[in-house]
């Protein structure tokens, strides 16, 4: 069974903290994505990566960075968490070619207080 | 970036009713995807469409790729309580580069089914 696993279902962090969200996939996918989901705003792409050590900005990269040191792992970093980063974060992966179905993790609900 | 307009934003229906939702774009896509997100989970692919005019079914679900390549619809027939969730459309362009596989998502349609 294919799997995308996010390290935490729920996180509560304080304003100004550095936050790491981890995602691991076991499908040997080249592409990995981080999305943010807010009510009424759908899924907004933060960053994506098409290969190890490669990264591309999505639609809302401000306040975030990413790291991809191994093919199966993609980390989202909030350098200094703020309350407006309270949200649901979804990781996904897919094969590099176009027409690729994306497989999603279960999501991390992050609350910044 | 590209924008997708998905409607309706939410639907409240009785069990057994049919459902229809759609997505439109100001520019073309080469692939349309429909996902469903159950409460507390990540989205899961329902149907993928690869050709303009294509009509594809998956059980009680039917989806079509508009001939202009700028729209797609999803129909659910004879709804049941487990159809509850958020439905997302997504469009992809076939780049021959590292952007291949990147999707643009609609804002979602939240479906509530009353028994």
Interface residues (C-beta under 8 A of the other chain):
Chain A: X4 X31 X33 X35 X40 X41 X42 X43 X44 X45 X48 X50 X51 X54 X56 X59 X90 X92 X94 X95 X96 X97 X98 X99 X100 X101 X102 X104 X105 X106 X107
Chain B: X1 X6 X9 X30 X31 X33 X40 X41 X42 X43 X44 X45 X48 X50 X88 X90 X92 X93 X94 X95 X98 X99 X100 X101 X102 X103 X105 X106 X107 X108
